[in-house]
């Protein structure tokens, strides 16, 4: 068997996944913290203040990566949920459900930091603008998925129901993305492009790309840690969990 | 720094939410492992208890 295919099959084994997550989550966190330390330092102290917005523009270094993560995590969650629904892979159910609180956390950061930036720049904490409203609906979807998953006792049935909600919710992602194009919006349009020409000055971009990378690495660490916790909860009572909890109890 | 309080508030929210995201799964893992430890201890004590009962009943049967 192809080694990569074999590795995927092995990863489906709960004890193997537990060992994998316990090993790689700290690595992802350490890398995330290192990259984030550079990104935050450069964002706060290295890049010059914006000529119009002053230092308040520095909020974008956490707002934009979090906003991108809030949508990316939702898309990934729906992808895992679709795999779990079609092929009934338990690990994909676990990963999909582990995505929800992380995505919700990034959405909260997006809304809160956007609101804090909006007060001095727009003169208001909140506006029922298409971009803000659709992002708020995204948060409600995340909360709905978390609530649904925890409301049903059978973990597999719960994951299937919540996964279905995640798949349906994907329809919101293009609406969020293009809300500033389709409607008159207070929120500015796209100023940053990863592959094309950005409207921001080049000197302001490196910390942003660092923060984008750092949030991705953070997500990997958090996903592995949360999936490990859910895996342990589902496997409670199995011998390998007892051995892991108290090696001497198994002897 | 202009708008300093807004910048501090935004970065504070970012730090607090990520801190929660870091701590929450750790607490859950520790809780699950503690529950497993207690389950193992109960299983061990139940096994010892049933072994004693069997010995007593066996003794009664033999008497």
Interface residues (C-beta under 8 A of the other chain):
Chain A: X29 X40 X44 X49 X54 X55 X56 X58 X59 X62 X63 X66 X101 X102 X105 X108 X109 X112 X113 X116 X117 X119 X120 X218 X222 X225 X226 X228 X229 X232 X233 X236 X237 X241 X242 X244 X245 X246 X249 X250
Chain B: X1 X2 X3 X4 X6 X7 X9 X10 X11 X13 X14 X17 X18 X20 X21 X22 X24 X25 X26 X28 X29 X32 X33 X34 X35 X36 X37 X39 X40 X41 X43 X44
